Amino acid sequence: MLRTDKWIYYDLEKTGCTYLDKKLRKICNVSKFFVTKKHERPQVHYSIPKLLTIRDPFLWYFSLWSYGLDGKGSFAKRLSKIAPHISELAYKENSKDSFSYFLDFALSCSHYSPRLALGKSAIPFSCDIYTTRIITMLVAADHLKGFSENLAADLSKDSIAKALNPYMPDILMRTSTLNQDFHQYARSGKLEFLNLKQDWDQVLPLEDKPRNASKLSSSNMLQDKVNLYLSTYHRELINCKSQVALHCLEIAQERLSSCH
């Protein structure tokens, strides 16, 4: 999380967050950046403008897996500690079978991080890792109990929209078109709260791409490539479980379409 006294950028993993974090530090007139832990849930709800980068769920999972194939990422390292037999299968080779083993684990967060599903402030056990990460970013610790009660473990699209909309960031940018989305928001006057420097568009050029990518995955990767690794079963399961991400992407599209 990148926080100032004027705005917050939620650094959701594998969405171009490292790239945009560095850019925001260079292009914004800010007197102070507060020290926060990377990818950490905010402890309190801040009533200031918020930004989030969001990625297609199929591409997000493929990126998380392929990053582990390169021996990188906290998810792969933790998986090797808590479930070494699954880790060996998931990262054995660059193959459809290994990706399937990875997805079998990643699409259910309860065994990966059981502390997230304890007590009345629980994130539903059926949540997948991506959904858990998004909720962790958007819903502060002091609001999690109320959010969970409103959600009532119902991860359907309508339930997600009702429970999550009060926490929806002011600015949603899609990883696949991150720079273009940023420029479109800026041109429409939606980013005035960032107090951008005069040369911001030279530091964040329209055609630039995030650099923190694995050998297999990149921010502009095509869905067709991921489809080669996806079984029909896992494709349907990801689509079913990713209502939070899909809802965020829909809102991003709607907001960007209204920018003039």
Secondary structure, DSSP 4 states (H G I P E B T S, - for coil): -EE-SS-EEE--TTSSHHHHHHHHHHHB--S-PBP--TTPPPSS---S-EEEEE--HHHHHHHHHHHHHTT-SHHHHHHHHH-HHHHHHHTSSSSHHHHHHHHHHHT--TTT-GGGG-STTPPPTT--HHHHHHHHHHS-GGGHHHHHHHHTT--SHHHHHHHHGGG--SEEEEGGGHHHHHHHHHHTTTTGGG-B-TTHHHHS-TT-------SS--TT--HHHHHTT--HHHHHHHHHH-HHHHHHHHHHHHHHHT--
